[in-house]
């Protein structure tokens, strides 16, 4: 390429940007970022002049390279100003460090070996061009519709400058020499961007003073920049290995590049690395740790996902806020908080009384409890945290679920892969999210209660139909009675009567089995539990396996209705018999303590899974039996709760089941003293 052509090319760039400087310094002085734009245009003019002098051979390469760095830094500063990034921001400091490093490299390049200085200089300028293109992308992506209309020509103009630099230096790195035609044409290419910038400045009155860079885009951009820097560094190292390796150089280069690529892929697919990068970006690039719009949309989307498993989704949504890998959920049911769900951790079995010091504390204070930190002196934490909480694997945070000032439950989250600082912002977000999750869980509980009420209503309507059928049967039997005196010697009438009576008896037996209820009002009175159990076991003695009874302590009394208590205990024994093969065992055991009566009904049958016990065992109208209605276990637990007792289940598939009934001990002397 002739020298005159390169000189003309860069002269056109100098003239174009000199003309652009005039309105920026006069009538456009009040528009956004005019000072920076004027400085960038002046840098372009000086750089173009240096390129002309370099092409003519009257200037050395060092001043020209320094002015080229000033040109790139000026346009990068313009992009930072348009993005609204603070000078103290990490990305601004990173960019400044990059240009300082390039400046040092330009100054030190003559003292370095030629191949080393060449590779580093070209790679650094490619990195500066990539940085400029990424900033252009962020600027355009995060502008609204009106903002894009105002800045699109600025993005095209400045982006064209950086894109051409990237293309030229990539070609230079590939072929290890500067293409003179590309170098000469760069002046004309830069000159063509000046009209685009002028059009953008005509619309600069609509430029926003701040463009918000989303965390998601910054996260992916940071990963992209890091990957690019890593690959450039590894490529340079591989080239050096090839240069010094002699005959083994090519093999060493290929092996090193493959290993470096595998290492990069492993890092990028690492959950710990991604968690650390998110925390790092939130901590150093933003005033607040969270993009609240994005976090709340994601949180609500997770909770609102259709289908079962709201408990697991609640844990997942809370854990995502602090990068926790798993946790468990406890919900308040009656007088204690019971494990309701777990996510990516082993099922929890321990229950916590709702009136314990721990539950009382988190309900009163509504604090997120950090299990890894010492509490302040005025925190008034309970003297000792529950033992099961210390045994919970990698327990980190206890997030209370508060609804209308009451504790609905709590979530225990595990320690995250990357350290998360628990400042006021994180704690406030967790508390608000816990309240939101509590409303969803309470709504589910209300929906479940409403569904049960509707099912009981349907059951009552079914009872109405059964009564109607009974009336029809009574009418048929009454008709037979009325005609019996007249036709009792008629053989055909006798056969019809026999068939009708047999059918009526069978149908009534079936209805009674389904609708067995006490016909008389309940009367609670002191009952000897051993006598009730003896009668209940005797009624099942004809079944196989035959249940056995062991009374460790006789004469224990409870206050209950005899018929209903016998029916409840008989139902549990019957279930144990039906779940056990004929050669198995069903054992009933009675013992007591200072304030409670304990009845254990153990079998060696098929057993049940923890999920079945939690989700289906006590769910009314849900039965695994072909002729069952699924209300026996539900009624048993409800009546035991009415008596102030508790029904616990221990079961394991293929290893049997043990039902434990705990009832308050009745003491006549204690009651008389209280009276």
Protein Blocks (a to p, Z undefined) as FASTA:
>chain_A
ZZklmmmmmmmmmmmmmmmmmmmmmmmmmpghklmmmmmmmmmmmmmmmmmmmmnopacf
klmmmmmmmmmmmmmmmmmmmnopafkbmklmmmmmmmmmmmmmmmmmmmpcfklmmmmm
mmmmmmmmmmmmmmmmmmmmmpcfklmmmmmmmmmmmmmmmmmmmmmmmmmmmnopacfk
lmmmmmmmmmmmmmmmmmmmmmmmmpcfbdcddfklmmmmmmmmmmmmmmmmmmmmmmmm
mmmnommlmmmmmmmmmmmmmmmmmmmmpmklmmmmmmmmmmmmpmbfbdfklmmmmmmm
mmmpgcehklmmmmmmmmmmnopabdcddddehjbccdfbdehiacdfbdcdfkbmklmm
mmmnopacdfkbccdfklopafbdcfklmmpghifbdcdddeehiafbdcdddddfbdcd
ddfklmmmmmmmmmmmmmmmmmmmmmmmmmmmmmmmmmmmmmmmmmmmmmmmmmmmmmmm
mmmmmmmmpmklmmmmmmmmmmmmmmmmmmmmmmgccfbdcddddddfklmmmmmmmmmm
mpccddddddfbghiacdddfklmmmmmmmmmmmmmmmpcfklccdddddddfkbccddd
ddfbebpafklmmmmmmmghiafbfkbghlmmmmmmmmmmmnopacdddddehiapaddd
ddddddfklmmmmZZ
